[in-house]
Amino acid sequence: MPCSHTDDDDLRSAVSGATVMVTGGGGLVGSRITSRLRGAGARVIAVGRLDAYPARVYSDLFGVHAGDGDTVVGDIADEALMNAMVRQSDYVIHAAAVADVASCTRNPLAALATNVHGTQVLLGAVRAHNAKVRRFVFVSSAAVYGNGDPKRKDVRSWHEEQPLAPLSVYANTKVWGEHQTALMTNAANVSHATVRYFSVYGEPQTVKEHSHSWVVAWLAMRAKLGLPLLLNGGGLQVRDFVHVDDIAEATIRAMLAPAAHQQVLNVGTGRATSIREIADMVVQHYPDAPVETRPLPEGDPLGGYADTTRMSAALGWEPRISVEQGVARYVAWLDQTPNALPDFLREEAERYRAD
């Protein structure tokens, strides 16, 4: 983890004897948060359905096993389960969600069932056990800002006070979750914080078929297999890429920092990186990877990056892994972990070579 020895000691002191419930604790971010907290001596109850990926992804890549003592396979929409788990918890980090924009668009009812109904059930449990819970952290997304204006020639910095402009089912559910979190926790006198993640990447991230997210993983895995790197409109769109280690650290700090009370915080690096720049970084490691430009789909966003002023002030911290370092780490991990490559992408590579 990108923390100093002093940071580690401070975290151990802060979470010693505490129980933290992490919903979505089996996912990429949730498992990283869980590992970090357990390493610091906290008891962590990781709750999730473990159905977003094939079983081997959870066990072989994320290191999550359903039989582990405090890993609970269950649904956040299960009222009895949520009450039983929250009753034991000093802190709650709510990272569970149908987090794939494309999946939410294809099946909005499933997104609403988890991201809205499930969140409401969890908040109800927090309200019922408000004397126990010290802080509730809601995991949101930069998607609440919308996706920028492709007609603009400048790149926008997004700050927490600007009007929200969600453009997807997923983003709509996150806007609702932010508002409902503040409404219910304030009424229950429970401290809360919201963290808006920008573009999360990093090992052991893997890709899902029919998804449009996870640019670093997509490009690196395609390059590894000799597939062309496909750039819409030449890859001029920008994102604020934040390594999963930094995402986990920021979330834990938001759980603990007094200044994060009732705050909405961007979690980003404050740096705009184009998709083309990511492709160039990947090609440095896989020089034979072909790059192809495709037409820019109508409405494809320019994107934006995080204004990190409030995050830095509230958390006393800045992300520590540059995108160059993060891409190099991901490629090294991928080279050492060939089983991370999903079957559907291997099959595409076979067809590509056959043609």
URWO-V273936 format. One record per residue. RES is the residue in three letters. SS is DSSP state (helix for helix, strand for strand, loop for the rest). PHI is phi as a letter, one per 30 degrees, with the letter a starting at -180 (999 if undefined). OMEGA is omega in degrees with one decimal (NA if undefined). Layout:
res,ss,phi,omega
RES,SS,PHI,OMEGA
RES,SS,PHI,OMEGA
This chain:
res,ss,phi,omega
MET,loop,999,-175.7
PRO,loop,d,-178.2
CYS,loop,b,177.2
SER,loop,d,178.4
HIS,helix,d,179.4
THR,helix,d,178.3
ASP,helix,e,179.1
ASP,helix,d,179.3
ASP,helix,d,179.1
ASP,helix,d,179.7
LEU,helix,d,177.7
ARG,helix,e,179.9
SER,helix,d,-175.8
ALA,helix,d,-174.0
VAL,helix,c,-179.7
SER,loop,e,178.8
GLY,loop,i,-177.3
ALA,loop,c,172.6
THR,strand,c,-179.5
VAL,strand,c,173.4
MET,strand,c,178.0
VAL,strand,c,173.9
THR,strand,d,-171.9
GLY,loop,i,-174.8
GLY,loop,d,178.1
GLY,loop,c,-177.1
GLY,loop,d,-177.6
LEU,helix,e,-178.3
VAL,helix,d,-177.3
GLY,helix,e,-179.9
SER,helix,d,178.4
ARG,helix,d,176.6
ILE,helix,d,-179.0
THR,helix,d,-179.3
SER,helix,d,-179.4
ARG,helix,d,-178.4
LEU,helix,d,178.0
ARG,helix,d,177.5
GLY,helix,d,179.1
ALA,loop,d,175.2
GLY,loop,j,177.1
ALA,loop,d,166.6
ARG,strand,d,-178.5
VAL,strand,c,172.8
ILE,strand,c,-179.6
ALA,strand,c,-175.1
VAL,strand,c,176.0
GLY,strand,a,-178.5
ARG,loop,d,-178.4
LEU,loop,h,-179.4
ASP,loop,b,-178.7
ALA,loop,d,-179.3
TYR,loop,b,170.3
PRO,loop,e,-175.5
ALA,helix,e,-176.7
ARG,helix,d,177.5
VAL,helix,d,179.0
TYR,helix,d,-174.6
SER,helix,d,-172.3
ASP,helix,d,-175.6
LEU,helix,c,-176.9
PHE,loop,d,180.0
GLY,loop,i,-177.7
VAL,loop,c,-178.5
HIS,loop,b,-175.0
ALA,loop,e,-177.4
GLY,loop,d,179.4
ASP,loop,d,-171.8
GLY,loop,e,-177.1
ASP,loop,c,170.9
THR,strand,c,-173.5
VAL,strand,c,176.2
VAL,strand,d,-177.4
GLY,loop,a,-173.4
ASP,loop,c,178.4
ILE,loop,d,175.9
ALA,loop,d,178.3
ASP,loop,d,-173.0
GLU,helix,d,-179.6
ALA,helix,d,179.5
LEU,helix,d,-179.3
MET,helix,d,177.6
ASN,helix,d,-179.8
ALA,helix,d,-178.5
MET,helix,d,-178.5
VAL,helix,d,179.1
ARG,loop,e,-177.8
GLN,loop,c,-163.0
SER,loop,c,173.3
ASP,loop,d,178.5
TYR,strand,b,175.2
VAL,strand,b,172.0
ILE,strand,c,-174.9
HIS,strand,c,179.7
ALA,loop,c,-178.3
ALA,loop,d,177.9
ALA,loop,a,160.7
VAL,loop,d,-166.3
ALA,loop,c,-179.9
ASP,loop,c,-176.9
VAL,helix,e,-178.1
ALA,helix,d,179.4
SER,helix,d,177.8
CYS,helix,d,179.5
THR,helix,d,179.5
ARG,helix,d,-174.9
ASN,loop,b,-176.1
PRO,helix,d,-179.5
LEU,helix,d,176.8
ALA,helix,d,177.6
ALA,helix,d,179.2
LEU,helix,d,-178.9
ALA,helix,d,-179.8
THR,helix,d,-169.7
ASN,helix,d,179.2
VAL,helix,c,-177.5
HIS,helix,d,-180.0
GLY,helix,d,177.3
THR,helix,d,179.1
GLN,helix,d,178.3
VAL,helix,d,179.2
LEU,helix,d,178.7
LEU,helix,d,175.8
GLY,helix,d,177.6
ALA,helix,d,177.4
VAL,helix,d,177.9
ARG,helix,d,-179.0
ALA,helix,d,-177.6
HIS,loop,b,-174.3
ASN,loop,d,178.5
ALA,loop,d,-177.2
LYS,loop,c,-170.7
VAL,loop,d,-179.2
ARG,loop,d,177.0
ARG,strand,a,175.4
PHE,strand,c,178.8
VAL,strand,c,177.8
PHE,strand,c,178.6
VAL,strand,c,178.4
SER,strand,c,-171.1
SER,strand,b,173.3
ALA,helix,d,177.2
ALA,helix,d,-179.7
VAL,helix,d,-179.6
TYR,helix,d,-170.1
GLY,loop,j,-173.0
ASN,loop,b,179.1
GLY,loop,i,-178.0
ASP,loop,b,-177.5
PRO,loop,d,178.7
LYS,loop,d,178.0
ARG,loop,d,178.6
LYS,loop,c,176.4
ASP,loop,c,179.6
VAL,loop,c,-172.1
ARG,strand,c,170.2
SER,strand,c,-177.0
TRP,strand,c,179.1
HIS,loop,c,-167.7
GLU,loop,d,-175.2
GLU,loop,c,-177.7
GLN,loop,d,179.6
PRO,loop,d,179.2
LEU,loop,d,-177.1
ALA,loop,b,-176.9
PRO,loop,d,-176.9
LEU,loop,b,-178.9
SER,loop,b,175.0
VAL,helix,e,-180.0
TYR,helix,e,-179.1
ALA,helix,d,177.7
ASN,helix,e,-179.7
THR,helix,d,179.0
LYS,helix,d,174.7
VAL,helix,e,178.2
TRP,helix,d,-178.8
GLY,helix,d,177.4
GLU,helix,d,-177.8
HIS,helix,d,-178.1
GLN,helix,d,175.8
THR,helix,e,179.9
ALA,helix,d,-177.9
LEU,helix,d,-172.4
MET,helix,d,-179.7
THR,helix,d,176.1
ASN,helix,d,179.6
ALA,helix,d,-178.8
ALA,loop,c,-178.7
ASN,loop,i,175.9
VAL,loop,c,177.1
SER,strand,d,178.0
HIS,strand,b,172.4
ALA,strand,b,176.2
THR,strand,c,177.3
VAL,strand,c,178.6
ARG,strand,c,-179.9
TYR,strand,d,168.7
PHE,loop,d,-168.5
SER,strand,d,-177.2
VAL,strand,d,175.2
TYR,strand,b,174.5
GLY,loop,k,179.1
GLU,loop,d,8.4
PRO,loop,c,-179.4
GLN,loop,d,173.9
THR,loop,b,-172.6
VAL,loop,c,175.9
LYS,loop,c,177.3
GLU,loop,d,178.2
HIS,loop,i,176.5
SER,loop,c,178.5
HIS,loop,c,-174.8
SER,loop,c,171.6
TRP,loop,i,-174.5
VAL,helix,e,-177.0
VAL,helix,d,-179.5
ALA,helix,d,-179.3
TRP,helix,e,-175.6
LEU,helix,d,-179.0
ALA,helix,d,-179.1
MET,helix,d,177.2
ARG,helix,d,179.1
ALA,helix,d,179.4
LYS,helix,e,-177.4
LEU,loop,c,179.9
GLY,loop,i,177.7
LEU,loop,d,179.0
PRO,loop,d,174.2
LEU,strand,d,-172.4
LEU,strand,c,-176.3
LEU,strand,c,176.4
ASN,strand,d,178.1
GLY,loop,i,179.8
GLY,loop,i,176.7
GLY,loop,i,-178.6
LEU,loop,d,179.1
GLN,loop,d,-178.2
VAL,strand,c,175.0
ARG,strand,b,172.6
ASP,loop,c,-174.4
PHE,strand,d,-177.5
VAL,strand,b,-178.1
HIS,strand,d,-176.0
VAL,helix,d,176.2
ASP,helix,d,178.0
ASP,helix,d,176.3
ILE,helix,e,-179.8
ALA,helix,d,-179.4
GLU,helix,d,-179.8
ALA,helix,d,-178.8
THR,helix,d,178.7
ILE,helix,d,177.7
ARG,helix,d,176.6
ALA,helix,d,176.6
MET,helix,d,-170.4
LEU,helix,c,-170.9
ALA,loop,d,176.9
PRO,helix,e,-176.6
ALA,helix,d,177.9
ALA,helix,d,-179.4
HIS,loop,e,178.4
GLN,loop,i,-179.4
GLN,strand,c,166.9
VAL,strand,c,-171.9
LEU,strand,b,166.5
ASN,strand,d,170.5
VAL,strand,b,-179.4
GLY,loop,a,-179.3
THR,loop,c,-174.3
GLY,loop,i,-177.9
ARG,loop,b,175.5
ALA,loop,d,178.3
THR,strand,b,-178.7
SER,strand,d,175.2
ILE,helix,d,178.1
ARG,helix,d,178.4
GLU,helix,d,176.7
ILE,helix,d,178.4
ALA,helix,d,179.1
ASP,helix,d,177.4
MET,helix,d,179.5
VAL,helix,d,-178.5
VAL,helix,d,175.6
GLN,helix,e,-179.4
HIS,helix,c,179.5
TYR,loop,b,-171.5
PRO,loop,d,-177.6
ASP,loop,d,-177.7
ALA,loop,d,178.0
PRO,loop,d,177.8
VAL,strand,c,-179.2
GLU,strand,b,176.4
THR,strand,c,176.8
ARG,strand,c,178.7
PRO,loop,e,178.2
LEU,loop,d,178.1
PRO,loop,d,179.4
GLU,loop,e,178.1
GLY,loop,i,179.3
ASP,loop,d,-168.0
PRO,loop,d,171.0
LEU,loop,d,179.4
GLY,strand,j,-177.8
GLY,strand,a,-179.3
TYR,strand,b,-171.2
ALA,strand,d,160.3
ASP,loop,d,-172.8
THR,loop,c,-176.6
THR,helix,e,-177.4
ARG,helix,d,178.0
MET,helix,e,-177.5
SER,helix,d,-178.6
ALA,helix,d,-175.6
ALA,helix,d,-173.8
LEU,helix,c,-176.4
GLY,loop,i,-167.7
TRP,loop,a,173.1
GLU,loop,b,173.7
PRO,loop,e,-171.4
ARG,loop,c,-177.7
ILE,loop,c,178.5
SER,loop,d,-179.1
VAL,helix,d,176.4
GLU,helix,d,177.9
GLN,helix,d,-177.0
GLY,helix,d,178.0
VAL,helix,d,178.8
ALA,helix,d,177.1
ARG,helix,d,-178.5
TYR,helix,d,-179.6
VAL,helix,d,178.8
ALA,helix,d,177.9
TRP,helix,d,-178.7
LEU,helix,d,178.7
ASP,helix,d,-179.1
GLN,helix,d,-173.7
THR,loop,b,-176.2
PRO,helix,d,179.4
ASN,helix,d,176.4
ALA,helix,d,-178.9
LEU,loop,d,-176.9
PRO,loop,d,-176.7
ASP,helix,e,-175.9
PHE,helix,d,179.1
LEU,helix,d,174.3
ARG,helix,d,-179.9
GLU,helix,d,176.3
GLU,helix,d,178.7
ALA,helix,d,178.3
GLU,helix,d,178.7
ARG,helix,d,-179.6
TYR,helix,d,179.6
ARG,helix,d,179.5
ALA,helix,d,179.7
ASP,loop,d,NA
